[in-house]
């Protein structure tokens, strides 16, 4: 047993330090003052001394109580002998006075107090000094049953723990000191420490889930099944350029609404509603799959059905494939509208055949994809297409609760000179009313006005209804979630908190999957599926690379090529990779400048290869955790070929203009034509006018001839680069 201070032992025995010192000295224990350390054997001796004394005292007190009751009942003061009364008073008194002084104090018997009369508080310390008898106070009995466990969150202050446990702050701090922790009254303790301290006092503890303040303020509870009612479907039209997306939108709108503007759609906002036999369909007029993916990248699931427009005379094109992959990644039902069936070269069966290569098998051929032949120009098959949309929506059983606070997504937003920030909002659940306070992303406000797709002012908007609202503090981003809150104070509070959180998140790098840390994430169980986007110079390379990479799947991780295409790596590819947490694999192609900037911003891993086996080997090595140190390519500059000169002794000379960076004489270069690499090698000569140059900077013209390559054409881009060794982490 460790040493103990005298004042601590006195506190445990319910005595003053002075009394304990006197009694210890009587027992021949050398004690100097109240801070003296007591050995374990000394402590045991003192405890035994006082335990015996306490037992004797208790017996005496019981006798006094009984005799006092009898004396009161008989109204006599002579039934107790003088000696007995003297001994009883000595035992009852806690002071250290002599027997002579004690006998003086008890000449008059102390009358018994009524049991129901409360004891008055007094200065017992002064009474002790003056020799006055100290009235005995009734001892509060602890409840015999176990105490209820206290509830604690992730952390609790010493003060709050003291209040919950009923122990003093000093006692808790003392326990912490014994555990080696120095704490103050306002110190925050974690759950484990609080549980340890409470256990020392024999008190149970339960952990409560701390809800985030924002979660409590928004209070977004789930709807009951009986409160849900059917809602209109939300449809997005996607497809390749010039396949008739705009014409189809125009045809759908004119079928239901009289056109008020010559030559097109009366478009007040980026979404509108049409009626088919009393049933509504909400259409989103987005610029295509780029905006569709941008919203999905922000966590917004807006669309229920995607109409894929394919021209019957053109067939499946690269953007058609992209649209299919985007819709599949978002898990959205696809309805194919085979447009332009009125044209002479139309072949709907060829379109269906090409769609089967991308996992879309028509219902006519035993699949589950609805294909509807239409002509947007001649208004053929439009009503049938809308009926199919309603049929798919009926099968999906789309429901929402209109009798609650509104929640939705921003479709688009802009800053109007006269009305300020304006946002087009699609209400997805609940009902939005004029005057509601809301929070949308990091922006807040109050709904001042609401207009529908026809420009008419409305007071309320139910589920699947697009409306344009004013009253925002700032312009929000497309895809931001829109929620109604109790008042302006709450909306401002959440907005400030989100802005701070957004700032802190962007101070740190976004955690994206990359080949460098793939193995560690697989080991940690974070990666179950590795998504890849494959871009190559020809379609055959795309298919070969996709199949080869998907074959590398094993029990721990599945490799899935979610998209493949021909041509340069574009901004859309990077956006798609960001939304799907994918890695971009480029084979014999180069990224566009905007794509490189966006990939650096969104921390998307982009890998470029010239040999197909290098790509396969890198993925395989990353999965096995065997990546060797790599050479990182650093692009130094680009020069645009503006003129071609032929020289019999030298060969082809490219007259170039350096658009960015610089072209170095000794660095390697590649010739890029329409985003595809046509040659990679070295510069044989670099000249400014007639003089040889070591390097040429941005904004200057130069003449470049390449080693063993003369097939340079106007419009080609010569890219200068160098390789730097970078150790893998």
C-alpha positions in Angstrom: 0.0 0.0 0.0 1.3 3.5 -0.9 1.8 6.2 1.7 -1.1 8.5 2.6 -1.3 12.0 4.0 -2.7 12.4 7.5 -5.4 14.9 6.3 -6.7 12.3 3.8 -7.0 9.7 6.5 -8.8 12.2 8.7 -11.2 13.0 5.9 -12.0 9.3 5.5 -12.6 8.8 9.2 -14.8 11.9 9.5 -12.4 13.6 12.0 -10.4 16.8 12.1 -6.7 16.7 11.5 -6.0 18.0 15.0 -8.1 15.2 16.7 -6.3 12.6 14.6 -2.8 14.0 15.5 -3.7 13.9 19.2 -4.9 10.3 19.0 -1.9 9.3 17.0 0.5 10.7 19.5 -1.4 8.9 22.3 -0.7 5.7 20.3 3.0 6.6 20.2 2.9 7.4 16.5 5.2 10.2 15.5 3.1 12.8 13.6 4.3 16.3 13.0 1.4 18.0 11.1 -1.6 17.3 8.9 0.7 17.0 5.8 2.7 14.2 7.3 2.9 10.9 5.5 1.6 7.8 7.3 3.0 4.3 6.7 0.7 1.5 6.1 1.2 -0.2 9.5 0.7 3.2 11.2 -2.5 3.7 9.3 -3.7 0.3 10.3 -3.1 1.0 14.0 -4.9 4.3 13.8 -7.9 2.7 12.0 -8.1 -0.1 14.6 -8.0 2.5 17.4 -10.9 4.5 16.0 -13.0 1.5 14.9 -13.1 0.3 18.5 -13.8 3.8 19.7 -16.6 4.2 17.2 -18.2 0.9 18.2 -18.2 2.0 21.9 -19.5 5.4 21.0 -22.3 4.0 19.0 -23.5 1.8 21.9 -23.4 4.8 24.3 -25.4 6.9 21.9 -28.1 4.3 21.7 -28.3 4.1 25.5 -28.5 7.9 25.8 -31.3 8.0 23.2 -33.4 5.4 25.0 -32.9 6.9 28.4 -33.7 10.4 27.1 -37.0 9.2 25.7 -37.9 7.5 29.0 -37.0 10.6 30.9 -39.2 12.8 28.7 -42.1 10.4 29.0 -42.0 10.2 32.8 -41.0 13.8 33.3 -38.2 12.9 35.7 -34.6 13.9 35.8 -33.4 11.6 38.6 -33.8 8.2 36.9 -30.3 8.3 35.4 -27.4 8.1 37.8 -24.8 10.9 38.0 -21.9 8.6 37.1 -23.7 7.1 34.1 -24.7 10.5 32.8 -21.1 11.7 33.2 -19.7 8.7 31.2 -22.3 9.1 28.5 -21.5 12.8 28.0 -17.8 12.1 27.8 -18.3 9.5 25.1 -20.7 11.8 23.2 -18.3 14.7 23.1 -15.6 14.7 20.4 -13.2 17.2 21.9 -9.9 16.6 23.6 -10.6 18.2 27.0 -9.8 16.7 30.4 -12.4 14.8 32.4 -12.6 17.7 34.9 -13.6 20.2 32.2 -16.1 17.7 30.7 -17.8 17.1 34.0 -18.4 20.9 34.3 -20.1 21.0 31.0 -22.6 18.3 31.8 -23.9 19.4 35.2 -27.2 20.1 33.6 -28.7 17.3 31.5 -29.3 18.1 27.9 -33.0 17.8 27.0 -33.9 15.4 24.2 -34.7 17.1 20.9 -37.9 16.4 19.0 -37.2 14.0 16.1 -39.2 16.0 13.5 -37.5 19.4 14.3 -34.6 20.1 11.9 -31.2 20.8 13.3 -30.2 24.4 12.9 -27.0 25.1 11.1 -24.3 26.7 13.2 -20.6 27.4 13.3 -19.5 24.0 14.8 -15.8 24.9 14.6 -16.3 27.9 16.9 -18.5 25.8 19.2 -15.8 23.3 19.5 -13.2 25.9 20.4 -15.5 27.5 23.1 -16.3 24.1 24.5 -20.0 24.0 23.5 -21.6 20.7 22.8 -22.0 19.9 19.1 -25.5 18.7 18.1 -25.4 15.4 16.4 -26.7 15.5 12.8 -28.7 12.6 11.3 -26.5 10.6 8.8 -28.0 10.4 5.3 -28.4 6.8 4.3 -27.1 5.8 0.8 -29.7 3.9 -1.3 -29.0 0.3 -1.0 -29.6 -0.5 -4.7 -26.9 0.2 -7.5 -26.8 3.7 -8.9 -28.1 4.3 -12.4 -25.3 4.6 -14.9 -24.5 8.1 -16.1 -24.5 9.0 -19.8 -21.4 10.5 -21.3 -20.6 11.5 -24.9 -17.2 11.4 -26.6 -15.8 13.8 -24.0 -16.8 15.5 -20.7 -15.3 18.2 -18.5 -14.2 17.5 -15.0 -16.9 19.9 -13.7 -19.7 18.1 -15.6 -18.4 14.7 -14.4 -18.4 15.9 -10.9 -22.0 17.0 -11.2 -23.1 13.7 -12.8 -21.3 11.4 -10.4 -22.1 13.5 -7.2 -18.4 13.6 -6.3 -16.4 16.7 -5.6 -14.1 18.2 -8.2 -11.2 17.7 -5.8 -12.0 13.9 -5.5 -12.0 13.6 -9.3 -8.8 15.5 -9.8 -7.2 13.4 -7.1 -8.1 10.2 -8.9 -6.7 11.7 -12.1 -3.5 12.5 -10.3 -3.2 8.9 -9.2 -3.6 7.9 -12.8 -0.8 10.3 -13.7 -3.0 13.0 -15.3 -2.8 16.6 -14.2 -6.2 18.2 -14.8 -8.2 21.4 -14.0 -11.8 21.9 -13.4 -12.5 22.8 -17.0 -10.3 20.0 -18.5 -12.0 17.8 -21.1 -11.7 14.1 -20.4 -12.3 11.4 -23.1 -14.8 8.7 -22.7 -12.3 6.0 -21.6 -10.8 8.2 -18.9 -14.3 9.2 -17.6 -15.3 5.6 -17.5 -12.2 4.7 -15.5 -12.8 7.5 -13.0 -16.5 6.7 -12.6 -15.5 3.0 -12.1 -13.2 4.1 -9.2 -16.3 5.4 -7.4 -18.4 2.3 -8.3 -20.6 4.2 -10.8 -21.5 2.8 -14.1 -21.2 4.8 -17.3 -22.9 4.6 -20.7 -21.8 6.2 -24.0 -24.2 8.4 -25.9 -23.9 9.2 -29.6 -23.0 12.8 -30.0 -25.1 14.3 -32.8 -23.6 17.0 -34.8 -25.1 20.4 -34.2 -26.1 20.7 -37.8 -27.8 17.4 -37.7 -29.8 18.5 -34.7 -30.8 21.8 -36.2 -31.9 20.2 -39.5 -33.6 17.3 -37.8 -34.1 15.5 -41.1 -36.2 12.5 -40.0 -37.2 9.6 -42.2 -40.8 9.5 -43.6 -43.3 6.9 -42.5 -44.6 4.6 -45.2 -48.2 5.8 -44.8 -47.1 9.5 -45.3 -45.6 8.8 -48.7 -47.5 9.6 -51.9 -46.7 9.1 -55.6 -44.6 11.8 -57.3 -43.9 12.6 -60.9 -40.6 11.2 -62.4 -37.6 13.5 -63.1 -36.2 12.9 -66.6 -32.9 14.0 -68.2 -32.2 13.8 -71.9 -28.7 12.7 -72.9 -26.9 11.7 -76.1 -24.4 12.6 -78.8 -24.2 16.0 -80.3 -26.5 16.6 -83.4 -28.6 13.5 -82.6 -31.6 15.7 -81.8 -31.7 16.2 -78.0 -32.8 19.9 -78.4 -35.3 19.0 -81.1 -36.8 16.3 -78.9 -37.1 18.7 -76.0 -38.8 21.1 -78.3 -41.2 18.5 -79.6 -42.1 17.3 -76.1 -42.8 20.8 -74.9 -44.8 21.8 -78.0 -46.9 18.7 -77.8 -48.2 19.8 -74.4 -47.8 23.6 -74.4 -48.5 26.2 -77.1 -45.2 27.7 -78.1 -45.0 31.4 -77.4 -41.7 32.1 -79.0 -40.9 31.5 -82.6 -38.4 28.7 -83.4 -38.0 27.0 -80.0 -38.8 26.4 -76.4 -40.0 29.1 -74.1 -37.5 28.4 -71.4 -37.7 30.5 -68.2 -35.8 28.0 -66.1 -33.5 25.0 -66.6 -36.4 22.5 -66.0 -40.1 22.2 -66.8 -43.1 20.0 -66.4 -45.4 18.4 -69.0 -48.8 16.7 -68.5 -49.8 13.4 -70.1 -53.4 12.3 -69.4 -53.4 14.1 -66.1 -50.0 12.8 -65.0 -46.9 15.0 -64.8 -43.3 14.5 -65.9 -40.5 16.8 -64.9 -37.8 17.4 -67.5 -34.3 18.8 -66.8 -32.8 20.8 -69.6 -29.2 20.2 -68.8 -26.2 20.7 -71.3 -25.7 16.9 -71.3 -23.8 14.3 -69.3 -21.2 16.8 -68.2 -23.7 18.7 -66.0 -25.3 15.3 -65.1 -22.0 14.0 -63.7 -21.1 17.4 -62.1 -24.2 17.2 -60.0 -23.6 13.5 -59.2 -20.0 14.4 -58.1 -21.5 16.8 -55.5 -23.6 13.9 -54.1 -26.9 14.9 -55.7 -29.2 12.1 -57.0 -31.7 14.1 -59.1 -32.6 12.0 -62.1 -35.0 9.0 -62.0 -34.9 8.2 -65.8 -32.5 9.1 -68.5 -33.7 9.3 -72.2 -30.8 8.3 -74.4 -31.2 10.0 -77.9 -29.5 8.0 -80.7 -29.8 9.1 -84.4 -31.2 6.2 -86.5 -28.9 7.2 -89.5 -25.8 7.7 -87.4 -25.8 5.0 -84.7 -23.9 4.8 -81.5 -21.2 7.5 -81.3 -18.5 8.3 -78.6 -20.7 10.7 -76.6 -23.5 8.2 -76.7 -21.2 5.7 -75.1 -20.2 8.3 -72.5 -23.8 9.0 -71.7 -24.5 5.3 -71.3 -21.6 4.9 -68.9 -22.6 8.0 -66.9 -26.2 6.8 -66.5 -25.1 3.3 -65.5 -22.6 4.7 -62.9 -25.5 6.8 -61.4 -27.7 3.7 -61.4 -30.4 5.5 -63.5 -32.9 3.6 -65.7 -32.3 4.2 -69.5 -35.0 4.6 -72.1 -33.6 4.8 -75.7 -35.2 7.2 -78.1 -34.1 6.2 -81.7 -34.5 9.6 -83.4 -34.6 10.7 -87.1 -36.5 7.6 -88.3 -38.0 9.7 -91.1 -34.6 10.1 -92.8 -33.9 8.0 -95.8 -30.8 6.2 -94.4 -32.4 5.4 -91.0 -31.8 1.9 -89.6 -33.2 1.4 -86.1 -32.1 -2.3 -86.0 -28.5 -1.3 -86.5 -28.8 1.1 -83.5 -30.2 -1.7 -81.4 -27.4 -4.0 -82.5 -24.8 -1.4 -81.5 -26.4 -0.8 -78.2 -26.1 -4.5 -77.3 -22.3 -4.1 -77.3 -22.7 -1.7 -74.4 -25.1 -3.7 -72.3 -28.4 -2.3 -73.5 -30.6 -5.1 -75.0 -33.9 -4.0 -76.5 -37.2 -5.4 -75.2 -37.9 -6.6 -78.8 -34.9 -8.8 -78.6 -35.6 -10.2 -75.2 -33.9 -7.6 -73.1 -35.1 -5.0 -70.5 -34.2 -1.7 -72.3 -37.2 0.2 -73.8 -36.4 1.5 -77.3 -38.9 3.9 -78.9 -38.6 5.0 -82.5 -39.3 8.8 -82.8 -39.0 11.7 -85.1 -38.6 15.0 -83.3 -39.0 17.0 -86.5 -42.3 15.4 -87.6 -43.6 14.7 -84.0 -43.7 11.0 -84.6 -43.7 8.7 -81.5 -43.4 11.5 -78.9 -46.6 10.5 -77.0 -45.5 6.9 -77.0 -42.1 7.9 -75.6 -43.8 9.9 -72.8 -46.1 6.9 -72.0 -43.1 4.7 -71.7 -41.6 7.2 -69.2 -44.8 7.0 -67.1 -44.7 3.2 -67.3 -41.1 3.0 -66.1 -42.0 5.5 -63.3 -44.9 3.4 -62.3 -42.7 0.3 -62.0 -40.2 2.3 -59.9 -43.0 3.4 -57.5 -41.6 6.9 -57.0 -42.9 8.4 -53.8 -42.4 11.4 -51.6 -44.0 13.1 -48.5 -45.6 16.5 -49.5 -46.6 17.2 -45.8 -43.2 18.1 -44.5 -40.4 20.7 -44.9 -39.1 20.9 -48.4 -35.8 19.3 -49.5 -34.4 19.5 -53.0 -31.4 20.1 -55.3 -30.2 23.2 -57.1 -30.3 22.6 -60.9 -28.6 25.9 -61.9 -28.0 29.3 -60.4 -27.0 32.7 -61.6 -26.6 36.3 -60.5 -29.2 38.7 -62.0 -28.5 42.4 -62.1 -31.9 43.4 -60.9 -33.0 40.5 -58.7 -29.7 39.3 -57.2 -28.8 35.6 -56.8 -31.3 33.3 -58.4 -31.5 29.5 -58.2 -33.5 26.9 -60.0 -34.5 24.3 -57.4 -36.0 20.9 -58.0 -38.2 20.0 -54.9 -37.6 16.3 -54.2 -39.5 15.9 -50.9 -41.9 18.1 -48.9 -43.5 21.3 -50.0 -41.7 24.6 -50.5 -43.6 27.8 -49.5 -42.9 31.5 -50.0 -41.4 32.9 -46.8 -39.5 29.6 -45.8 -36.0 30.0 -44.5 -33.5 27.6 -46.1 -29.9 26.5 -46.2 -28.3 25.4 -49.5 -24.7 24.4 -49.5 -22.8 27.2 -47.8 -25.5 29.7 -48.7 -28.7 30.7 -46.7 -31.7 32.9 -47.3 -35.5 33.3 -47.3 -37.8 32.4 -50.2 -38.9 35.9 -51.4 -40.5 34.9 -54.7 -41.1 31.6 -56.6 -41.9 31.2 -60.3 -42.6 28.1 -62.3 -41.3 27.0 -65.7 -43.9 29.2 -67.4 -42.9 32.3 -65.6 -46.0 32.3 -63.4 -45.6 33.3 -59.7 -46.5 30.5 -57.3 -46.9 30.3 -53.6 -46.0 26.6 -53.0 -44.2 23.8 -54.9 -44.6 20.1 -54.2 -42.3 17.1 -54.9 -40.7 16.8 -58.4 -41.6 20.5 -59.1 -38.9 22.8 -60.5 -39.2 26.4 -59.4 -37.0 29.5 -59.6 -36.5 31.2 -56.3 -35.0 34.5 -55.1 -33.8 35.6 -51.6 -30.4 33.9 -51.5 -27.4 35.5 -49.7 -25.0 34.2 -52.4 -25.1 32.2 -55.6 -25.0 28.5 -54.8 -23.4 25.7 -56.9 -25.3 23.3 -59.1 -26.0 20.1 -57.2 -26.1 21.7 -53.7 -28.8 20.2 -51.4 -31.6 22.6 -50.5 -33.2 22.2 -47.0 -35.8 24.2 -45.1 -34.9 25.3 -41.5 -36.8 26.8 -38.6 -35.6 30.4 -38.8 -32.9 32.8 -40.1 -30.7 32.3 -37.0 -30.5 28.6 -37.6 -29.8 29.0 -41.4 -27.0 31.5 -40.7 -25.5 29.3 -38.0 -25.4 26.2 -40.3 -24.0 28.4 -43.2 -21.1 29.7 -41.1 -20.3 26.2 -39.8 -20.3 24.8 -43.4 -18.1 27.6 -44.6 -15.6 26.9 -41.9 -15.7 23.1 -42.6 -15.3 23.8 -46.3 -12.3 26.0 -45.6 -10.6 23.4 -43.4 -11.3 20.6 -45.9 -9.7 22.5 -48.7 -6.6 23.3 -46.6 -6.0 19.6 -46.7 -5.6 17.5 -49.8 -8.7 15.5 -50.9 -8.2 11.8 -50.4 -8.5 10.2 -53.8 -7.5 6.7 -54.7 -4.2 6.3 -56.6 -1.9 3.5 -57.7 0.7 4.6 -55.2 -1.4 3.8 -52.1 -3.7 1.2 -53.7 -2.1 -1.7 -51.8 -2.3 0.0 -48.4 -6.0 0.8 -49.0 -6.7 -2.8 -50.1 -5.0 -4.0 -46.9 -7.1 -1.6 -44.8 -10.3 -2.9 -46.4 -11.1 0.6 -47.9 -11.0 -0.6 -51.5 -13.3 -3.3 -52.8 -13.6 -2.1 -56.3 -11.1 -0.2 -58.5 -12.7 1.9 -61.2 -10.8 2.8 -64.3 -11.4 5.1 -67.2 -9.5 4.0 -70.3 -8.7 6.4 -73.2 -6.6 5.3 -76.2 -5.8 6.3 -79.8 -7.9 3.6 -81.4 -11.0 1.6 -80.3 -9.1 -1.7 -80.6 -6.6 -0.6 -78.0 -9.4 0.6 -75.7 -11.1 -2.8 -75.8 -7.8 -4.7 -75.4 -6.7 -2.6 -72.4 -10.1 -2.8 -70.7 -10.3 -6.6 -71.0 -6.6 -7.1 -69.9 -7.0 -4.9 -66.9 -10.4 -6.4 -65.8 -8.8 -9.9 -65.9 -6.5 -8.8 -63.0 -9.4 -8.8 -60.5 -8.9 -11.0 -57.5 -10.7 -11.9 -54.2 -9.7 -8.7 -52.5 -10.4 -6.1 -55.2 -12.5 -6.1 -58.4 -11.2 -4.0 -61.3 -13.9 -2.4 -63.3 -13.4 -0.3 -66.5 -16.4 2.1 -66.1 -15.7 4.0 -69.3 -13.5 3.7 -72.4 -13.1 6.1 -75.3 -11.0 7.2 -78.2 -9.1 10.5 -78.3 -7.5 13.0 -75.9 -8.3 12.9 -72.2 -10.9 15.6 -71.7 -12.3 17.6 -68.8 -15.4 15.4 -68.8 -13.2 12.3 -68.3 -11.6 13.9 -65.2 -15.0 15.0 -63.9 -16.3 11.5 -64.4 -13.2 10.0 -62.6 -13.7 12.5 -59.7 -17.4 11.5 -59.3 -16.6 7.8 -59.5 -13.3 7.8 -57.6 -11.6 6.3 -60.6 -8.1 6.3 -62.1 -7.6 7.5 -65.7 -5.4 5.3 -67.9 -4.3 7.0 -71.1 -2.7 4.9 -73.9 -1.0 6.8 -76.7 -3.0 9.9 -76.0 -2.4 13.2 -74.1 -4.7 15.1 -71.7 -6.0 18.5 -72.7 -4.6 21.5 -70.7 -8.0 22.0 -69.0 -8.1 18.3 -68.0 -4.6 18.5 -66.4 -5.6 21.6 -64.4 -8.8 19.9 -63.2 -7.1 16.6 -62.3 -4.6 18.5 -60.2 -7.4 20.4 -58.5 -9.6 17.3 -57.8 -6.5 15.1 -57.1 -7.5 12.6 -59.8 -4.7 10.0 -60.6 -3.9 10.1 -64.3 -1.5 7.5 -65.8 -0.2 7.8 -69.4 1.4 4.9 -71.2 3.0 4.1 -74.6 3.2 0.3 -74.0 0.1 -1.6 -73.1 2.1 -4.1 -70.9 3.4 -1.2 -68.8 -0.2 -0.3 -67.8 -1.1 -3.9 -67.0 2.1 -4.4 -65.0 1.6 -1.2 -63.0 -1.9 -2.1 -62.0 -0.8 -5.7 -61.1 2.1 -4.4 -59.1 0.0 -1.9 -57.3 -2.4 -4.6 -56.2 0.5 -6.7 -54.9 2.1 -3.7 -53.2 5.3 -4.1 -55.3 5.5 -0.7 -57.0 9.1 0.3 -57.8 10.3 3.9 -57.9 8.9 5.6 -61.0 10.0 8.3 -63.4 7.6 11.2 -63.4 7.1 13.2 -66.6 7.5 16.9 -66.3 6.1 18.9 -69.2 8.2 21.9 -70.0 6.3 23.6 -72.8 4.3 23.4 -76.0 5.0 24.8 -79.5 2.4 25.0 -82.2 3.5 24.2 -85.8 2.4 27.1 -88.1 4.4 26.4 -91.2 6.4 23.6 -92.9 9.7 24.1 -94.7 11.5 21.4 -96.8 15.3 21.3 -96.9 17.1 18.6 -98.9 20.1 18.4 -96.6 18.1 18.6 -93.3 14.6 17.3 -94.0 11.4 18.8 -92.7 11.7 22.0 -90.6 8.7 23.0 -88.5 8.2 26.7 -88.1 6.8 26.9 -84.6 5.3 29.4 -82.1 5.9 28.6 -78.4 2.5 28.9 -76.8 3.5 28.1 -73.2 6.6 27.1 -71.1 9.8 26.7 -73.1 11.3 24.3 -75.7 14.8 23.0 -74.7 17.3 21.7 -77.2 18.4 18.7 -75.1 15.0 17.5 -73.8 12.8 14.9 -75.4 9.7 16.0 -77.4 6.5 14.4 -78.8 4.4 15.3 -81.7 0.6 15.5 -80.8 -2.0 15.6 -83.5 -5.6 16.0 -82.5 -4.8 14.7 -79.0 -3.1 11.6 -80.3 0.7 11.1 -80.0 2.2 10.5 -83.5 5.9 10.6 -82.6 8.2 10.7 -79.6 11.9 11.4 -79.9 14.5 14.2 -79.8 15.2 17.5 -81.4 18.0 17.4 -84.0 18.2 21.2 -84.3 16.5 24.3 -82.7 17.0 27.7 -84.3 16.0 31.3 -83.8 16.2 32.9 -87.2 19.6 31.6 -88.5 21.2 31.1 -85.1 21.2 27.9 -83.0 19.4 28.2 -79.8 19.6 26.3 -76.5 16.0 27.1 -75.5 13.1 29.2 -76.8 10.6 30.8 -74.3 6.9 31.6 -74.5 5.9 34.0 -77.2 8.8 33.5 -79.5 9.0 31.8 -82.9 11.6 29.1 -83.7 12.5 26.4 -86.2 12.5 22.8 -85.1 13.7 19.7 -86.9 13.2 16.3 -85.3 15.5 13.2 -85.4 14.3 10.5 -87.8 10.8 12.1 -88.3 9.7 14.3 -91.1 6.0 13.8 -91.1 5.2 17.0 -89.3 2.1 18.9 -90.4 0.6 22.3 -89.7 -1.5 22.4 -86.6 0.6 19.7 -84.8 1.7 20.5 -81.2 5.3 19.8 -80.2 5.4 19.0 -76.5 8.8 19.3 -74.7 9.2 17.1 -71.6 11.8 15.6 -69.2 11.7 12.6 -66.9 12.4 12.9 -63.2 12.9 10.0 -60.8 10.3 10.0 -58.0 10.4 7.4 -55.3 7.1 5.6 -54.6 5.6 6.1 -51.1 
